[in-house]
Amino acid sequence: MLTHVVLMKFSDAGDAAKARPRLEELAEVVPQIRSLEVAVDELATDVSWHLFLRTTHRDAGDLRAYQDHPAHREFGAWVRPLLVSRAVVDYTTP
């Protein structure tokens, strides 16, 4: 199982709440997503990121298929101009 973790920092922290339902909708339309979790930061500390996304996929091929899916590409086009930065970690678990 491949886990894909993304942290997003927005120019306007309020945009994280707008991104959340759009990300959650991906689980309904992208068959390569095995699970999806989205959380919006609540404490707004100096080291906080605004949004956390974790998806799981069967393997790296399924992750690439998810990233190439038209619904994911549409989300990326919408969110990219709103972001200050993004961090990603991908790892495999048995």
C-alpha positions in Angstrom: 0.0 0.0 0.0 1.4 3.4 -1.0 0.4 6.4 1.2 0.5 9.9 -0.2 0.6 12.8 2.2 0.2 16.4 1.2 0.4 19.6 3.3 -0.8 22.8 1.8 -0.3 26.4 2.9 -2.7 28.9 1.4 -2.3 32.7 0.8 -5.7 33.0 2.6 -6.1 30.3 5.3 -9.9 30.4 4.6 -9.3 28.7 1.3 -8.4 25.5 3.0 -12.1 25.1 4.0 -13.1 25.6 0.4 -10.5 23.0 -0.8 -11.7 20.3 1.7 -15.0 19.3 0.0 -13.4 19.5 -3.4 -10.7 17.0 -2.3 -13.3 14.7 -0.6 -15.2 14.5 -3.9 -12.2 13.0 -5.6 -12.7 9.8 -3.6 -16.0 9.3 -5.3 -14.7 9.7 -8.9 -11.1 8.5 -8.9 -11.1 4.6 -8.7 -7.4 4.5 -7.8 -8.0 6.1 -4.4 -8.3 3.4 -1.8 -8.9 5.9 1.1 -8.8 9.6 1.5 -8.6 11.8 4.6 -8.6 15.6 4.6 -8.2 17.9 7.7 -8.1 21.6 8.1 -5.8 23.1 10.7 -7.6 24.4 13.8 -4.9 26.0 15.9 -3.1 28.3 13.4 0.3 28.2 15.2 3.5 29.6 13.7 4.4 26.2 12.3 1.0 25.1 11.1 0.1 24.2 7.6 -3.5 24.9 6.6 -4.6 21.6 5.1 -3.6 17.9 5.4 -4.4 15.3 2.8 -3.7 11.6 3.0 -4.6 9.2 0.3 -3.8 5.5 -0.1 -3.2 3.7 -3.3 -2.4 0.1 -4.3 1.0 1.1 -5.7 3.0 3.9 -7.4 1.1 3.2 -10.7 -2.2 3.9 -9.0 -0.8 7.1 -7.5 0.2 8.3 -11.0 -3.2 7.3 -12.4 -4.8 9.4 -9.6 -2.6 12.3 -10.3 -3.3 12.1 -14.0 -7.1 11.7 -13.5 -9.0 14.7 -15.0 -10.8 15.4 -11.7 -7.4 15.7 -9.9 -6.0 17.8 -12.7 -9.0 20.1 -12.4 -8.5 20.5 -8.7 -4.8 21.2 -9.2 -5.6 23.9 -11.7 -8.0 25.5 -9.2 -5.8 25.2 -6.1 -2.3 26.0 -7.5 -2.8 29.8 -7.7 -4.1 29.8 -4.1 -1.1 28.1 -2.5 2.0 29.6 -0.9 3.6 26.2 -0.6 3.0 22.5 -0.6 4.9 19.6 0.9 4.6 15.9 -0.1 5.6 12.6 1.5 5.0 9.2 -0.2 5.7 6.0 1.6 5.0 2.3 1.4 3.5 0.2 4.1 3.0 -3.6 4.1 
